[in-house]
Amino acid sequence: MHKNLGDLLLRYTSGTKNTLFLVAPFIKFDVISKICEVLSSEVNFTVITRWIPQEISVGVSDINIWKIVNDRPNSKLALCQNLHAKYYRFDDLCLVGSANLTKQALGWKNLSNLELLLPYSFIDDSLVEFESELISQSFIVNEEIYLEYNILVEKINQEISPKALYETNLFQPTFLWLPSLRNPEDLYYAYLSQWDRLTTLGKEISQKELDNFAIPQGLSCETFKMYIGLFIRHTKILKTVDSYLDKPRRFGEMQNLVSNFLSDENLDFDPVYTWQTLMRWLLYFLPLRYSCKVFKYSEIFYLINDK
């Protein structure tokens, strides 16, 4: 199917009885509004997308969709930053293809894109596995996350020209990300190309770290730190760490957690060095979320806010 895709989505949405599951990298406010208008309030509604600050700044996706989803019963919005799939499930019927949830993709604008959505049954094991893996890599959006993205996008728009944003390569850090730069404050020096402030090894590692994020040039230090902080929150190691911080943890406990993580992921890294480096990144880039108290023989790491 490649014609009248938007009308097709609305028809399937109106007939959905139990579960509507919408997955797309780019989602616009007016499209979600149309979908919610025909969706029964009894249906469990899940939306998964990605929020890359540059993409939001240039208008290809809207973060205000959170307001619509949040205000609706039985609904949730989640982020998966390495998302590329377009996948829509209406109970047991799935549509898979190329169309994002935008008017241009769905045929609701003049000179719309040529897109494709093909029907499949949810009994297909590959779709069930995809959905399960997607959920495991996603993070629920709450008001805190929504407001932080709003602030970040506003700062980016103030500090960077639209032309510079369009010229930025939009790489996303992988879900399986770990920091390698021992001193996280050096990352901003590398971003500014102040290479004389770094060692030879520091230059090499800093450049590799920057390549994970592809940050547009021109950000202030404050905005840069917010940008990095939001991205690293959407990684598997942070999901693992946060699930363990139900109470303050000693250094040895966190080291064991990281050691198990590395073993599960078949990563041959030193767990002590890895945790020490990760802890420095969290304290530097997310100082309002994580903290550490140092005692004579140990360190206590803990979550400040768990919103």
N, C-alpha and C positions, 0 to 999 in steps of 0.2 A: 504493500500500500504506500503510495507516495502523494496522493491528492487528498485534500480536505482532512489533513491529519489532526488539526485542532478540533474540528467538529467530531471526528472519530473519538478522540480522547474524552470529550465531554459526554458523548453517548455512552461509552463504556463506564465513565465515572458515575453517571446517573443510575446505572444498573448495578453498581457494586453494592453488595449486601454486608460484607464483613470486613474486608481489608483492602485498602488502597495504599500502594507502595510506589512512590515516584522517585526516580533517581536520574539526575542530570547535572553536569558541571555548571551550566548556565540556566538560571531560573529568574524570570521577571515577575514583578509584583502583579501586574495586570493579568498574567496568565494564571497564577495561583488563585487570584480573586475569582476568576471565571470558574475554575475547577471547584472551589469551595462553595460557590453559589448553587451548584447542582449536586453536591455531595451530601448524602444523608448524615446527620449529626451522630447517628449510631455507629457509623463505620470507623474502624481504627485506621488512622491516617498517619503515614510516615513519609517524610521527605528527607532525602539525603542529597547533598550538593557539596560544592567546594567553595571556599571563600579565599581567593587570592586577592590581596589588597589592590594590586594594579588593575585587575579585571573589574573589580567593583568601581574603582575610580573612573575608568573609561566608560562605564555604563553597560557592560555586557551582562552583568548579573546584579541583582538587587538584594541587599541584606534585610530590607524591610519586610521580606516575606516572613521573617520570624514573627512579626506582630500578628499576621493573619493566622499562622499555624498555632502560635501560643494562645491566641484568644479562642481557638476552637477546641471543643472537648475531644478527648480520645486522640490527641494529635501530638506529634513531636517532630522537631527538625534536628538533623544531625549533619556533621561535616566529615568528609573524607577527602583530605587535601590532594591525594594522588588520583582522584576520580576522573575517568574519561568516558565511562559507559553511559549510555542512555537506555534506561530500563524502566518499564512501567508495568506494574502488576495490579490487575483488577480481580480480586479473589484468586481464581485459578487460571485466569487468562493473562498472558504476558505479551507485551509489545517490546521488541528489541530492535534498535536501529541507530540512526544518525541524528535524529531530531532532538534538540534541546527544548526546554520549556520557555520558548520565546515566541512572540508573534511572527517574526520573520521565518523561524524554523517550522512553525505549525500552519503556515499558509494564511495567516490573518493580516498580512500586509501586502501591499502592491510590491511586485518584484521580490517575492519571497524566495527562500532557498529551495533547491531541489533536494528533498530529504526522503528517507525511507524508514518505515516501521513495519516489522514483520511479526505475525502472531505465533506464539508458542504456548504450549500447555505447561503449567507449573509442575507437572509430574516429571518433567525432564530433570534428571539428576544434576546436570550441569548448572541449571538455573537455581536449584535449591542450594547447591554448594556456593555459587556466586553470591547469593543473598546472604548466606551465613558468614562468608568471609568478609563481605562488605560491612555487615553489622559489627563484626569483631574489630574492624579497623576504623570505625566511626565514633565520633564524640558528640554527645547531645549538646545542643546550644541552649544556654540559659541566659538570663538577663545580663549577668556579668560579662559573658563572652560577647553577646550582642553589643553591649555598650563599648567594650574595648575595641571591637572592630569599627564601630562608628567613629570613635575618637581617632583611631589610626588612619582611617580613610580620610577624615577631615584634615588631619595633619599632613598627609601625603599631598592632598590637593592644594594645600597652602604652600608647600615647600618645593613641589616639582611641577614643571610645565606638562600639559597634556602630551606634547610632542615627545618628551623624554619618557613618559609612561608607555606610549605606543612602541617605542624603540627597545623597551626592556624585554629580554628573553624570559618567558614565563616558565622557568623550571620550578618544580615543587620538590621539597625534600622528601625522601622516601620514608615510608612508615617505619622501616627498620633503620633508624638513624641513631648514631652515637657521636658525641663530640670527641675530637682528637686534639684540639688546641688547648694547651694547659692553662693559659692565661686568657680568659674570654675578653678582657678589655683590649687585647691586642687586635681583635677582629675589626674594631672601628678604625684603628690606625691603617690596617690593610685596606679597608673600604675607602679611606681617604688617600690611598697610595702614599702614605708616609712610611715608606719602607725603611728609612734610616732609623726608625724607632724599634725595628724588629731585628732579631737574629736571622741568620740565613735559614735555619730550620723553621723559625717562626714565620718567615715569609712564605715558605712552601706550604706549611700546614694551614696558614690563614687563607691563602688563595683557594685551597681545596675546600675549606669550610664555606667561603663565600660562594663557590660554585654550587653549593647545595641550595642556596636561597635566591640567587640572581636578583639582588636588591637594586632598585633603580637608584641612580646617582643623585645626590643632592639632599639627602635626609640629614636632619640634625641628629646629634648623639641620642637624645631622648627618644625620638621617633624610631631611630635605628634599633634601639634596645627593645622598644615595644614590638616592632616588626618581628625581630628574632624570637622574642618571648612567646608571641602568639603562635608562631610556626612550630616551635619545639614542643608546645603543649599538645600538638596533634601527632605525637609519635608513640610507637609501641612501648618504649622504655618509660615514657612519662605515664602512660596508662598503667604500666606495671607498678611504678613507684607510688602513684596516687592510691592505687588499690591497697597498698601495704601501709600507708600512713594513716591508719585509723587511730593511731596514737603515736607519740614521739618515739623514734627509733634510734638505737645506738649505732655507732659506726660499724661494728661487727655484724649487726643485723642487716644493715643496708648492703654491706659487702657481700654477705651470703645471698641476698636477694639478687644482686647484680650477677654474681657468680652463676646462679641457677639460670638466670636470663641468658647469659652468654652460652651456657651449655645447651640450653633448649634451642638456641638459634645457630648452634655450631660455629660460634665465633671464638677464635683463638686469641682473646685479649686478656690482659692481666686484670682481674676483678678489682683489686685495690686501686690501681691507677685509674681504671675506668670510672669507679665510683667517685674518687676524689675529683676527677675532671668534670664529671657530670654535676656533682654537687656545686662546684665553683660556677658552672654555667647557670644553674638554677638560682643560686644566690645573687648572681650578677644581673641576669636578664629577667628574673621573676622575683624581685625582692619583697613584693607585697604578698606573695603567695607562699614562699618557703623561707624558713629561718633555721639557724643552727646555734646551739649553745655549746661552748667549749668548756669542758671540765678538765681536771688535772690528768685524768687517765683516759678520757673518752670524749666523743662529740655526740650531741643529741640533735638529730635532724627532725624537723616537723613541718606540718602544713599549717599555715596561718589561717587561711580561709578555705573552707570546703563548700563552696556554693554551687 
